[in-house]
Amino acid sequence: MYKIGVIGDKDSVLGFMAVGFTVFVADDAAAAASALRSAARDEYAVIFITEPAAKLIPDEIARYRSTPLPAVIVIPSKAGSEGLGMTSIKKSVERAIGADILFKESN
């Protein structure tokens, strides 16, 4: 059976425990990279990672973009969205279909 994990700072991820997700608290690049590798090795199907944690380990996340599992999904932290998650989704869509079909954010 596949599992779902969440990586990020304590304040942003602890609430996910209430819905049964495994939480990996990571406050620095080493902890975030280690958590991601561990979750991938332990057959997590979906790994959510907060934007601040994802910014620390972009190369590590990129290793999983071409694999079917795990799906690594960037989400906002407790502090709010920095736009990294939407940028990641746009790039994935563009790579999959060859064009950016998502609307540009208005300022």
Residue pairs with C-beta under 8 A, 6 or more apart in sequence:
2 43
2 44
2 45
2 46
2 69
3 22
3 42
3 43
3 44
3 45
4 20
4 21
4 22
4 44
4 45
4 46
4 47
4 48
5 21
5 22
5 23
5 24
5 35
5 39
5 44
5 46
5 47
5 48
6 13
6 16
6 21
6 22
6 23
6 24
6 47
6 48
6 49
6 50
6 75
7 13
7 24
7 26
7 32
7 35
7 36
7 39
7 47
7 48
7 49
7 50
7 53
8 24
8 25
8 26
8 32
8 48
8 49
8 50
8 52
8 53
8 77
9 25
9 26
9 27
9 50
9 52
9 53
9 77
9 78
10 25
10 27
11 78
12 50
12 77
12 78
12 79
13 23
13 24
13 25
13 50
14 23
14 25
16 23
16 48
17 23
21 48
22 39
22 44
24 31
24 35
24 38
24 39
25 31
26 32
26 34
26 35
26 53
28 56
29 56
29 57
32 49
32 53
32 54
32 56
32 57
32 60
33 56
33 57
33 60
36 47
36 49
36 57
36 60
36 61
36 64
36 72
37 60
39 47
39 70
40 47
40 64
40 70
43 69
44 70
45 69
45 70
45 71
46 70
46 71
46 73
47 70
47 71
47 72
47 73
48 73
48 74
48 75
49 61
49 72
49 73
49 74
49 75
50 74
50 75
50 76
50 77
51 74
51 75
51 76
51 77
51 81
51 82
51 84
51 85
52 77
52 79
52 82
53 77
54 61
54 74
54 84
54 88
55 82
55 84
61 72
61 74
64 70
64 72
65 72
65 92
73 85
73 88
74 84
74 85
74 88
75 85
76 82
76 85
83 105
86 102
86 105
89 102
90 100
90 102
93 100
93 101
93 102
94 100
